[in-house]
């Protein structure tokens, strides 16, 4: 028998007895709404994209080979989306009491879900003693008010949930200010008033209110706070600009890690730099950007930046508020797009990251696709990934490197690839002839470049050096002519 559109999933509908939550956890009912009208349109588009990709892939992949997890179609299936939403809830510290699903051709303008599903949500909240309902959907101010009037607990939508996770993980002053600004922008249109008559200050009999209403007072306070936070942020950003200018006086290229949340960026960052930043399976564990110096095989030094992860339907207010945090991405010479090679929705995650990069106007930068977590792949998937890497090496796709940040495998190949991708301060090879008495020059060349042939002729040293053009240019007076 066909299951009804709105059903409590058997595996998800687990009632948690009252009092079983741990300290600091909230008992949550999750509500996921799939708009089937939109799904049909997306499915048609995904089918065209899949067919086009199949034509290209058929040149290199046999018809009988199974597609690995990172080679799924671009559309994010509903089950994967639901699993991601549940992980968001856990990252916010919630314990899931039940997960309810409704499929509708179009959203209800008043409450998003239908009246029958709303009654079911109310009943589940009462039976599980849940104290919050989380919607995997953005709610309009009117929908939020209508739902809160009928559901006997707090109602939170997807954007507010993500903002809460960000607030938990913000550590720097700048990160905290950016979260607060995004929260204030979110709250402003969702303030509840005390009725239409109370908001009118004159204009006829029965329309003269008592003065400034509570709603107007709240709006004024929030607007004042927004202005104050923006001033503080500008002060912090001014300091960041000064620090950046000092760094730019000594030109050191910036390489930025970008990618979907929980793709393993921080683990890879630690593996490369031994920085010891927080590694966590929770979403958005890294919020404040981290910069560490890293030496490449050519002895060149770069600044490696670890940034906040992206996610499907990332709230626009966060992209705007965190633009300063993402300045390192905008200024980076090379982007390392870290992807979870074991993910079942790899292509969809890639599309979401590229969407945000497009909003930041950085899609034209050189990109190295870093397929992380290869230690979780089967042997068959590893073979398929090797074929994809071979295609990228032929120039038919972005450069792809396979690594495991956890096991620290493939890191040398990654560093070599970064070295070759840098175009600012390029690598050059020069032959020098300089006196042995120039100890400082010899030490600088050996520390900052790769020394090849080295011959001693009396009190002179003849050496072939490959390194950054800026370094070798400092000692151009010692270049051997001819």
Secondary structure as GFF3:
##gff-version 3
##sequence-region A 1 482
A	DSSP	beta_strand	7	8	.	.	.	ID=ss1
A	DSSP	beta_strand	26	35	.	.	.	ID=ss2
A	DSSP	alpha_helix	36	57	.	.	.	ID=ss3
A	DSSP	three_ten_helix	69	71	.	.	.	ID=ss4
A	DSSP	alpha_helix	78	91	.	.	.	ID=ss5
A	DSSP	beta_strand	94	104	.	.	.	ID=ss6
A	DSSP	alpha_helix	115	128	.	.	.	ID=ss7
A	DSSP	beta_strand	132	135	.	.	.	ID=ss8
A	DSSP	alpha_helix	141	150	.	.	.	ID=ss9
A	DSSP	beta_strand	154	156	.	.	.	ID=ss10
A	DSSP	alpha_helix	158	169	.	.	.	ID=ss11
A	DSSP	alpha_helix	173	188	.	.	.	ID=ss12
A	DSSP	three_ten_helix	197	199	.	.	.	ID=ss13
A	DSSP	alpha_helix	214	249	.	.	.	ID=ss14
A	DSSP	beta_strand	253	259	.	.	.	ID=ss15
A	DSSP	alpha_helix	265	273	.	.	.	ID=ss16
A	DSSP	beta_strand	290	295	.	.	.	ID=ss17
A	DSSP	beta_strand	301	306	.	.	.	ID=ss18
A	DSSP	alpha_helix	316	321	.	.	.	ID=ss19
A	DSSP	alpha_helix	327	331	.	.	.	ID=ss20
A	DSSP	beta_strand	334	340	.	.	.	ID=ss21
A	DSSP	alpha_helix	346	359	.	.	.	ID=ss22
A	DSSP	beta_strand	366	372	.	.	.	ID=ss23
A	DSSP	three_ten_helix	374	376	.	.	.	ID=ss24
A	DSSP	alpha_helix	379	393	.	.	.	ID=ss25
A	DSSP	beta_strand	399	402	.	.	.	ID=ss26
A	DSSP	alpha_helix	411	421	.	.	.	ID=ss27
A	DSSP	beta_strand	427	435	.	.	.	ID=ss28
A	DSSP	alpha_helix	439	448	.	.	.	ID=ss29
A	DSSP	beta_strand	449	457	.	.	.	ID=ss30
A	DSSP	beta_strand	460	468	.	.	.	ID=ss31
A	DSSP	alpha_helix	469	474	.	.	.	ID=ss32
A	DSSP	three_ten_helix	476	478	.	.	.	ID=ss33
###
